[in-house]
């Protein structure tokens, strides 16, 4: 799960910069297939590789980790949904935590 979030954040930064996998992989000195696997959450990159990819993306490792934390919190947050309560008058709305 964590490696998937790390990959998602790396991909998001790369795409925001309108850069290709090949461009970032070259700057980070990793292979394109390896970086692709990291972005897809299939490979768990070492801290050294993450630092190299962050340098290639011109972001701080701490920024990567903060973004991963934010995504993790959002993923774990309870979802509120609106439902019509059957025991109440039609149209009354109740918030329920999922």
C-alpha beads as a LAMMPS data file, in Angstrom:
LAMMPS data file: protein, C-alpha beads

98 atoms
97 bonds

1 atom types
1 bond types

-500.0 500.0 xlo xhi
-500.0 500.0 ylo yhi
-500.0 500.0 zlo zhi

Masses

1 110.0

Atoms # bond

1 1 1 0.000 0.000 0.000
2 1 1 2.711 2.489 0.907
3 1 1 4.740 1.791 -2.231
4 1 1 1.602 2.446 -4.319
5 1 1 1.131 5.852 -2.666
6 1 1 4.813 6.716 -3.165
7 1 1 4.532 5.804 -6.830
8 1 1 1.344 7.811 -7.263
9 1 1 2.972 10.904 -5.778
10 1 1 6.100 10.535 -7.910
11 1 1 3.983 10.159 -11.058
12 1 1 1.870 13.179 -10.097
13 1 1 4.987 15.356 -9.710
14 1 1 6.449 14.082 -12.985
15 1 1 3.246 14.710 -14.916
16 1 1 2.814 18.193 -13.413
17 1 1 6.270 18.977 -14.752
18 1 1 5.281 17.508 -18.138
19 1 1 8.289 15.223 -18.107
20 1 1 8.641 11.743 -19.492
21 1 1 9.654 8.615 -17.627
22 1 1 12.793 8.516 -19.774
23 1 1 13.739 12.074 -18.840
24 1 1 13.356 11.540 -15.089
25 1 1 14.953 8.072 -15.187
26 1 1 17.981 9.477 -17.022
27 1 1 18.403 12.309 -14.496
28 1 1 17.954 9.903 -11.562
29 1 1 20.281 7.329 -13.174
30 1 1 17.767 4.501 -13.009
31 1 1 16.268 2.480 -15.838
32 1 1 12.973 3.501 -17.397
33 1 1 11.372 0.099 -16.654
34 1 1 12.464 0.327 -13.013
35 1 1 11.055 3.838 -12.567
36 1 1 7.842 2.720 -14.249
37 1 1 7.555 -0.178 -11.781
38 1 1 8.137 2.214 -8.859
39 1 1 5.463 4.605 -10.137
40 1 1 2.990 1.739 -10.493
41 1 1 3.695 0.553 -6.955
42 1 1 5.176 -2.752 -8.078
43 1 1 8.702 -2.084 -6.809
44 1 1 9.654 -0.695 -3.433
45 1 1 12.464 1.771 -4.003
46 1 1 15.289 2.208 -1.516
47 1 1 15.742 5.540 0.197
48 1 1 18.741 6.196 -2.066
49 1 1 16.653 5.638 -5.207
50 1 1 13.827 7.800 -3.847
51 1 1 16.326 10.565 -3.092
52 1 1 17.744 10.323 -6.633
53 1 1 14.274 10.467 -8.207
54 1 1 13.329 13.413 -5.990
55 1 1 16.511 15.209 -7.073
56 1 1 15.628 14.498 -10.703
57 1 1 12.150 15.931 -10.084
58 1 1 13.636 18.892 -8.202
59 1 1 11.601 18.207 -5.083
60 1 1 12.733 17.525 -1.553
61 1 1 12.400 14.009 -0.182
62 1 1 10.483 15.571 2.713
63 1 1 7.977 17.004 0.182
64 1 1 7.469 13.538 -1.301
65 1 1 6.878 12.076 2.152
66 1 1 4.518 14.900 3.141
67 1 1 2.464 14.298 -0.014
68 1 1 2.388 10.549 0.685
69 1 1 1.236 11.278 4.243
70 1 1 -1.515 13.562 2.967
71 1 1 -2.729 10.891 0.537
72 1 1 -2.590 8.228 3.239
73 1 1 -4.676 10.346 5.612
74 1 1 -7.231 11.030 2.878
75 1 1 -7.391 7.344 1.999
76 1 1 -7.967 6.389 5.637
77 1 1 -10.461 9.177 6.441
78 1 1 -14.010 7.977 7.062
79 1 1 -16.353 8.714 4.206
80 1 1 -19.594 10.520 4.970
81 1 1 -22.568 9.679 2.826
82 1 1 -26.040 11.123 2.727
83 1 1 -28.991 8.800 3.157
84 1 1 -32.683 9.326 3.617
85 1 1 -33.606 8.002 7.054
86 1 1 -36.522 5.549 6.688
87 1 1 -37.946 6.260 10.152
88 1 1 -38.136 9.985 9.475
89 1 1 -40.275 12.031 7.186
90 1 1 -39.443 11.746 3.532
91 1 1 -36.695 14.182 2.582
92 1 1 -34.966 14.354 5.984
93 1 1 -31.229 13.754 5.477
94 1 1 -28.892 12.065 7.988
95 1 1 -25.077 11.942 7.834
96 1 1 -23.661 8.471 8.389
97 1 1 -20.003 7.519 8.695
98 1 1 -18.988 4.628 6.456

Bonds

1 1 1 2
2 1 2 3
3 1 3 4
4 1 4 5
5 1 5 6
6 1 6 7
7 1 7 8
8 1 8 9
9 1 9 10
10 1 10 11
11 1 11 12
12 1 12 13
13 1 13 14
14 1 14 15
15 1 15 16
16 1 16 17
17 1 17 18
18 1 18 19
19 1 19 20
20 1 20 21
21 1 21 22
22 1 22 23
23 1 23 24
24 1 24 25
25 1 25 26
26 1 26 27
27 1 27 28
28 1 28 29
29 1 29 30
30 1 30 31
31 1 31 32
32 1 32 33
33 1 33 34
34 1 34 35
35 1 35 36
36 1 36 37
37 1 37 38
38 1 38 39
39 1 39 40
40 1 40 41
41 1 41 42
42 1 42 43
43 1 43 44
44 1 44 45
45 1 45 46
46 1 46 47
47 1 47 48
48 1 48 49
49 1 49 50
50 1 50 51
51 1 51 52
52 1 52 53
53 1 53 54
54 1 54 55
55 1 55 56
56 1 56 57
57 1 57 58
58 1 58 59
59 1 59 60
60 1 60 61
61 1 61 62
62 1 62 63
63 1 63 64
64 1 64 65
65 1 65 66
66 1 66 67
67 1 67 68
68 1 68 69
69 1 69 70
70 1 70 71
71 1 71 72
72 1 72 73
73 1 73 74
74 1 74 75
75 1 75 76
76 1 76 77
77 1 77 78
78 1 78 79
79 1 79 80
80 1 80 81
81 1 81 82
82 1 82 83
83 1 83 84
84 1 84 85
85 1 85 86
86 1 86 87
87 1 87 88
88 1 88 89
89 1 89 90
90 1 90 91
91 1 91 92
92 1 92 93
93 1 93 94
94 1 94 95
95 1 95 96
96 1 96 97
97 1 97 98
